[in-house]
Amino acid sequence: MGQGKTRGAGRTRCWTFILYPESAPENWRSVLDDQHIQWVESPLHDKDINPDGTPKKPHWHILLMFESVKDYGQIKEITDSLTATVPQKCNGAKGLVRYMVHMDNPEKFQYNVSDIVGHGGADVAELLKPSSTERYAMIREMISFVREHGIVEFQDLMDYAATNRFDDWFPMLCDSSSYVMSSYIKSCRNRQQKAVDYSTGEVVKSDE
């Protein structure tokens, strides 16, 4: 069996490869743009460490997303033109984009989500949309923040999220959780005359 069939048996829409700055042509982004496809560029991974503690060579992770399936040979023509690694089929675009910043690998260096770049119309925010479990965890985190800082206006939470939590809280508030958080803040404002033990829900002091 030939090498191409061994490495990339079958056809798929999404492919990935690694590109090294030291060997990539200067116009490598233009080469990919000329494919007129959606593709995603990771932050430059320049702080990755090998198991023996030595630094890895700086590199980018690249995700290519085609409208129709492509085979290994078609993609290898592209990677060869970029002096990149051999292409690999990508079984999960969302998982790969999360890996671009080590989102699910806290033991590895955490790169900035804002440094992931979508090209050709690729929607990075959609690819990174949190799961239901992650959404609930972030809402709980926002509730704790509101309570700890005595926030009584939704604007204050939005302003903080836009400035300090643009990658997670801000899109959550814009897309799906503004109602629950504004309702919670309104309730806090209405009960500001009362002190409550939030672990039990018991009113421990009232000015009434």
Sequence and secondary structure as in RCSB ss.txt:
>XXXX:A:sequence
MGQGKTRGAGRTRCWTFILYPESAPENWRSVLDDQHIQWVESPLHDKDINPDGTPKKPHWHILLMFESVKDYGQI
KEITDSLTATVPQKCNGAKGLVRYMVHMDNPEKFQYNVSDIVGHGGADVAELLKPSSTERYAMIREMISFVREHG
IVEFQDLMDYAATNRFDDWFPMLCDSSSYVMSSYIKSCRNRQQKAVDYSTGEVVKSDE
>XXXX:A:secstr
  HHHHHH SEEEEEEEEE TTTS TTHHHHHHTT SEEEE   B S B TTS B   BEEEEEEEEEEEEHHHH
HHHHHHTT    EE S HHHHHHHTTTTT TTS    GGG EEETT  HHHHT   HHHHHHHHHHHHHHHHHHT
   HHHHHHHHHHH TTTHHHHIIIIIHHHHHHHHHHHHHTTTEEEETTTTEEEEE  
